[in-house]
Amino acid sequence: MKNFIRISMLACLLLAVLIVKAQTDDYDNDIARYLQISGATATYDVVFDQMKGQLKTMKPAVPDFLWSNLKTEVFDKEIAELTKQLVPLYKKHFTHAEVKELISFYESPLGKKLATETPKLSRESMQLGQTWGMGLMGKIDGWLKEKGY
């Protein structure tokens, strides 16, 4: 009888562990899904295009097919790793219920539009920011010259 009770308790404990693990996996998967449907992962493509443009300038002899290979063999794998690292960060700031609400929003027409437009906004914002930053540096340089530096 004691063995039966011990086995039953052990079975209950294992079942509880499996339930918690399944809930954790659902939470992690929902965060990854949110990152996908929110346009966050598409924004990474904008970052890659920016990096590739800079790298092509620095290494013009590299053939185009290698840049494609770089994306699939290096960049995309690193993005997958980054996503894994982002999951605990999102868990720190959003409950599972909140992540589900975010997913619901991004499945709505407005959310889909936001997800579609986010990479475009990122690209345009980067270009605008670069131009603004160069202008700002000119002003700072001029101001420092006025001060004798």
Salt bridges, closest charged atoms under 4 A:
ASP25 OD1 - LYS21 NZ 3.07
ASP28 OD1 - LYS91 NZ 2.60
ASP30 OD2 - HIS96 NE2 2.60
ASP45 OD1 - LYS71 NZ 3.02
ASP64 OD1 - LYS56 NZ 3.20
ASP76 OD1 - LYS71 NZ 2.74
GLU81 OE2 - LYS84 NZ 3.29
GLU107 OE2 - ARG33 NH2 2.17
GLU117 OE2 - LYS120 NZ 3.48
ASP141 OD2 - LYS145 NZ 3.31
